[in-house]
């Protein structure tokens, strides 16, 4: 019983770690897209100003 609970805890921890990695990856992609979009907007506004 105790061993089974330990195994379940280990699986749960691994799953939680995987979810954390997914969240971090998605966050990184969102930040990257926002940064690229802001850069394009800045370049467009810079060219428009000139």
Secondary structure, 3 states (H helix, E strand, C coil): CHHHHHHHHHHHHHHHHHHHHHHHHHHHHHHHHHHHHHHHHHHHHHHHHC
